[in-house]
Amino acid sequence: MKREEQLNAMQQYVKELFKLDVTGHDFYHMKRVAKMAKFIAEYENADEFLCEAAAWLHDIGDYKLFQQQQVLEEMNQFLKNISLSDNEIEMINDIIQNISFSKGNIPE
């Protein structure tokens, strides 16, 4: 699966998962974050795919939004199903679990 197809699949996954959200953490919030992450990644010469992917998925498993942490396991299975490597999945999980404005974990 090509990178663009993987990102499109992530967008649809997020759209479905957050379709009933009333907290402001909806598809359009994810879209804005992903757009900004891609822009910053380009500027910083970072891995654009991983930054954009993590941005699309960044609120999955957030304790403020999800009661069950199994949602992360389901996300990881989804990522395997769209042909991400174990290393890419691990890096995405690291990003979404360890970068948090509310927790004070902001990248420099």
C-alpha positions in Angstrom: 0.0 0.0 0.0 1.4 3.4 -0.9 1.9 6.1 1.7 -0.9 8.3 0.3 -3.3 5.3 0.5 -2.2 4.6 4.1 -2.8 8.2 5.1 -6.3 8.2 3.4 -7.1 5.0 5.3 -6.0 6.7 8.5 -8.3 9.6 7.7 -11.3 7.4 7.2 -10.4 5.4 10.4 -10.3 8.7 12.4 -13.5 10.0 10.8 -15.4 6.9 11.8 -13.9 6.7 15.3 -14.6 10.3 16.2 -17.9 10.8 14.2 -19.9 11.3 17.4 -17.4 13.4 19.2 -18.7 16.5 21.0 -15.5 17.6 22.7 -13.9 19.3 19.7 -11.6 16.4 19.0 -13.4 15.5 15.8 -12.2 14.7 12.2 -11.7 18.4 11.4 -9.5 18.9 14.5 -7.4 16.0 13.4 -7.2 17.4 9.9 -5.9 20.7 11.2 -3.3 19.0 13.4 -2.2 16.8 10.5 -1.9 19.7 8.1 0.3 21.6 10.6 2.4 18.5 11.5 3.1 18.0 7.8 4.1 21.6 7.4 6.4 21.5 10.4 7.9 18.2 9.3 8.7 19.7 5.8 10.3 22.7 7.4 12.3 20.6 9.9 13.3 17.9 7.3 11.6 15.3 9.5 9.8 12.2 8.4 6.7 13.7 6.9 4.8 10.5 6.7 5.3 9.6 10.4 4.6 13.1 11.6 1.4 13.3 9.6 0.3 9.8 10.6 0.9 10.5 14.3 -1.1 13.7 13.9 -4.1 12.0 12.4 -4.0 9.4 15.2 -2.9 11.6 18.1 -6.1 11.6 20.1 -6.7 7.9 19.9 -6.3 6.5 23.4 -6.4 9.9 25.1 -7.6 9.2 28.6 -9.8 12.3 28.4 -11.7 10.8 25.4 -11.5 7.0 25.9 -12.4 4.9 28.8 -10.9 1.7 27.4 -7.3 1.5 26.4 -8.1 -1.3 24.1 -8.6 1.4 21.5 -4.8 1.6 21.1 -4.6 -2.2 20.5 -7.3 -1.8 17.8 -5.5 1.1 16.3 -2.3 -0.9 16.1 -4.1 -3.8 14.4 -5.5 -1.3 11.9 -2.0 0.0 11.2 -0.7 -3.5 10.6 -3.7 -4.2 8.3 -2.7 -1.2 6.1 0.9 -2.5 5.9 2.8 -0.3 8.4 5.9 -1.9 9.8 6.3 -2.8 13.4 8.9 -0.1 13.7 6.6 2.6 12.2 3.7 1.5 14.5 6.1 1.7 17.5 7.2 5.2 16.5 3.6 6.4 16.0 2.7 5.0 19.5 5.7 6.7 21.0 4.7 10.0 19.5 1.0 9.9 20.4 1.7 8.7 24.0 4.6 11.0 24.8 4.0 14.3 23.1 1.2 16.2 25.0 0.6 19.8 25.5 -1.6 19.1 28.5 1.1 16.9 30.1 3.8 19.4 29.4 5.6 17.1 27.0 6.2 19.4 24.1 8.9 18.7 21.4 11.7 21.2 21.1 
